[in-house]
Amino acid sequence: MKRMSMTTLIIIAMLLGITVGGLAHAWIADSVQQQHFAHYISIGSTVFLRLIKMIIAPLVFSTLVVGIGHMSDAASVGRVGAKAMIWFVLASLFSLTLGMILVNLFGPGVGMHRLHGITTSPIATDGMSLDSFVKHIVPDSVFRAMTDNEILQIVVFSVFFGVACASMPEKARVIMEWTESLSQIILKVTGYVMLLAPLAVFCAMAATITTNGLGVLINYGKFMGEFYIALFLLWCSLIAAAFAILGRPARRLIRLMREPFLLAFSTASSEAAYPLMLDQLSRFPISRRISSFVLPLGYSFNLDGTMMYCTFASIFIAQAYDISLPWSTQIIMLLTLMLTSKGVAGIPRASLVVIAATLSQFKLPEEGVLLILGVDTFLDMGRSATNVVGNSLATAVVAKWEGQLPAEPAQPRRD
């Protein structure tokens, strides 16, 4: 009982929520009474959402500053860090763009337009102009940005702060130690908040089914199926990139990564596969000097599966609320996700925090994150496995660019 997994609890909560919502929808014939019932039962999910908003600002600041502070290691490695970051940016942009294109093509949220029973609030649907975007980026007060949860402004300040700390390691040592302690504390708080996820799932599912009936579940199956199709296309793209850059040795890399891939998928944790990845990459063979640096950096800056999920889920939520997002706004959202997702690796259900921050940034209904919370645990398996593929490829590519891969690593060494 003590070690019942969060996945099991969320599945149980989701089934209970569907059952309660279905019974309430059948027994309460009046739509107004259904709305009242849904309003009261959604209080639990409202509490969860407010707690999520509470931790966003300190979480992004502390984790991002610590992550950038570690870039002092990249300075010692020199060009390895620069090449790794170039690959991370390109891979992240590709994953985000592919997710944006496919979610618009599939339209998994289309047809869920009646999902507005959790809360009601005015939603701004206008596209964001360049002028307003710049104002959202550049903070005039970091304290105001944190108070208002202006996530992009927090990111900008954190980048400047982290770079300054990395440039003067001796003087910033105490600050970095304090920030790292703050990061660990906030991560612990995040873990506590996530313990309420099953309650939030139950309340959200019960409220949704009460007002919309069991037919809405079809959209969840559609969303999951189409997201895994998108992930499969991303896997194919990454494998194609591996063959294009590495050549025939890419086959050996794919074989070596099968076990870490399956481990990450089964545990829904790319971190669980980290030790095995390090060992398998050394067999490729890749120097530990490369892999021990690029892999940890990739776990903060190169989460391809998480990237695709964030853009896929954010636009899915907009579709579910019948909010039309012009391409210009979606591109700005893509760039926002590119920034806000960095530095939150290792946080339980980190993508939900990133998505919640993005919804708030673009004035989309924040309760929309509850639409995906119930099925997030199933999608997390695919995201985690994809992150393993992306980081193993990134490490091999950097080693290739450094000229540290043998011409045919599949052949045994003669010495």
SULCOR-V777520 format. One record per backbone hydrogen bond with DSSP energy under -1.0 kcal/mol. NH is the residue of the N-H (numbers start at 1). CO is the residue of the C=O. If there is no record, write none. Layout:
# SULCOR-V777520
[[NH/CO] [NH/CO]]
This chain:
# SULCOR-V777520
[[4/1] [9/5] [10/6] [11/7] [12/8] [13/9] [14/10] [15/11] [16/12] [17/13] [18/14] [19/15] [20/16] [21/17] [22/18] [23/19] [24/20] [25/21] [26/22] [27/23] [28/24] [34/30] [35/31] [36/32] [37/33] [38/34] [39/35] [40/36] [41/37] [42/38] [43/40] [46/42] [47/43] [48/44] [49/45] [50/46] [51/47] [52/48] [53/49] [54/50] [55/51] [59/55] [60/56] [61/57] [62/58] [63/59] [64/60] [65/61] [66/62] [67/63] [68/64] [69/65] [70/66] [71/68] [72/69] [73/70] [75/71] [76/72] [77/73] [78/74] [82/78] [83/79] [84/80] [85/81] [86/82] [87/83] [88/84] [89/85] [90/86] [91/87] [92/88] [93/89] [94/90] [95/91] [96/92] [97/93] [98/94] [99/95] [100/96] [101/97] [102/98] [103/99] [104/100] [105/101] [106/102] [107/103] [110/107] [112/109] [115/112] [116/114] [133/129] [134/130] [135/131] [136/132] [137/133] [138/134] [145/141] [146/142] [147/143] [148/144] [150/145] [151/149] [154/150] [155/151] [156/152] [157/153] [158/154] [159/155] [160/156] [161/157] [162/158] [163/159] [164/160] [165/161] [166/162] [167/163] [172/168] [176/172] [177/173] [178/174] [179/175] [180/176] [181/177] [182/178] [183/179] [184/180] [185/181] [186/182] [187/183] [188/184] [189/185] [190/186] [191/187] [192/188] [193/189] [194/190] [196/193] [197/194] [200/196] [201/197] [202/198] [203/199] [204/200] [205/201] [206/202] [207/203] [208/204] [209/205] [210/206] [211/207] [212/208] [213/209] [216/213] [217/214] [218/215] [219/216] [221/217] [222/218] [223/219] [224/220] [225/221] [226/222] [227/223] [228/224] [229/225] [230/226] [231/227] [232/228] [233/229] [234/230] [235/231] [236/232] [237/233] [238/234] [239/235] [240/236] [241/237] [242/238] [243/239] [244/240] [245/241] [246/242] [247/243] [250/247] [251/248] [253/249] [254/250] [255/251] [256/252] [257/253] [258/255] [261/257] [262/258] [263/259] [264/260] [265/261] [266/262] [267/263] [268/264] [269/264] [274/271] [277/273] [278/274] [279/275] [280/276] [281/277] [282/278] [286/281] [290/287] [291/287] [292/288] [294/290] [295/291] [297/293] [298/294] [299/295] [300/297] [301/297] [302/298] [307/303] [308/304] [309/305] [310/306] [311/307] [312/308] [313/309] [314/310] [315/311] [316/312] [317/313] [318/314] [319/315] [320/316] [321/317] [322/319] [323/318] [330/326] [331/327] [332/328] [333/329] [334/330] [335/331] [336/332] [337/333] [338/334] [339/335] [340/336] [341/337] [342/339] [343/300] [347/344] [350/347] [352/349] [354/350] [355/351] [356/352] [357/353] [358/354] [359/355] [360/356] [361/357] [362/358] [363/360] [364/359] [368/365] [369/366] [370/367] [371/368] [379/375] [380/376] [383/379] [384/380] [385/381] [386/382] [387/383] [388/384] [389/385] [390/386] [391/387] [392/388] [393/389] [394/390] [395/391] [396/392] [397/393] [398/394] [399/395] [400/396] [401/397] [402/398] [403/400] [404/399] [411/408]]
